[in-house]
Amino acid sequence: MRSAMLKIKRIDHVAVAVEDVDAALAKWRDAFGLEPTVREVVASQKTEAVLLPVGESNIELISPKGNEGLAKFLEKRGPGIHHIAIEVEGIEAAIALLESLGVPMIDKTPRKGARGHKVAFVHPKGTGGVLVELVEEDHAHD
């Protein structure tokens, strides 16, 4: 058993890649009655994101606004689940722990994501094919 453990709080969101945020939002609203709480263009990620609360978690609709990786994902696979975001406590420590366990990271240091949160992506090779985003609220900006 590991002595150090990730401090996982919850699934923050499941991100769904879409071509057109407005069209996708209309479908999610019509099908499930979900209303967005946050809509923003995330300059650092070159995406547009819309957050739809579902209980303690969210569905995040994301479309590329210059993000080549997301554009390639849509071109290759079409709309669908893009990544799962896990809220952690102490994102820097989480990254260090994962790296010490040999888990490949896309981000070695956190960057600014949607809602001003600190984010870092785990490479899908480390999870059997699923892109995982670590998320931590940035309380310095509250």
Secondary structure as the mmCIF struct_conf table of DSSP 4:
data_model
#
loop_
_struct_conf.conf_type_id
_struct_conf.id
_struct_conf.beg_label_comp_id
_struct_conf.beg_label_asym_id
_struct_conf.beg_label_seq_id
_struct_conf.end_label_comp_id
_struct_conf.end_label_asym_id
_struct_conf.end_label_seq_id
BEND BEND1 SER A 3 ALA A 4
STRN STRN1 ILE A 8 ALA A 17
BEND BEND2 GLU A 19 GLU A 19
HELX_RH_AL_P HELX_RH_AL_P1 VAL A 21 PHE A 32
BEND BEND3 THR A 37 THR A 37
STRN STRN2 VAL A 38 VAL A 42
TURN_TY1_P TURN_TY1_P1 ALA A 43 LYS A 46
STRN STRN3 THR A 47 VAL A 54
TURN_TY1_P TURN_TY1_P2 GLY A 55 GLU A 56
STRN STRN4 SER A 57 PRO A 64
BEND BEND4 LYS A 65 GLY A 66
HELX_RH_AL_P HELX_RH_AL_P2 GLU A 68 ARG A 77
BEND BEND5 PRO A 79 PRO A 79
STRN STRN5 GLY A 80 VAL A 88
BEND BEND6 GLU A 89 GLU A 89
HELX_RH_AL_P HELX_RH_AL_P3 ILE A 91 SER A 100
TURN_TY1_P TURN_TY1_P3 LEU A 101 GLY A 102
STRN STRN6 MET A 105 MET A 105
BEND BEND7 ILE A 106 ILE A 106
BEND BEND8 LYS A 108 THR A 109
STRN STRN7 ARG A 111 LYS A 112
HELX_RH_3T_P HELX_RH_3T_P1 ALA A 114 GLY A 116
STRN STRN8 LYS A 118 VAL A 122
HELX_LH_PP_P HELX_LH_PP_P1 HIS A 123 HIS A 123
HELX_RH_3T_P HELX_RH_3T_P2 PRO A 124 GLY A 126
TURN_TY1_P TURN_TY1_P4 THR A 127 GLY A 128
BEND BEND9 GLY A 129 GLY A 129
STRN STRN9 VAL A 132 GLU A 136
HELX_RH_3T_P HELX_RH_3T_P3 HIS A 139 HIS A 141
#
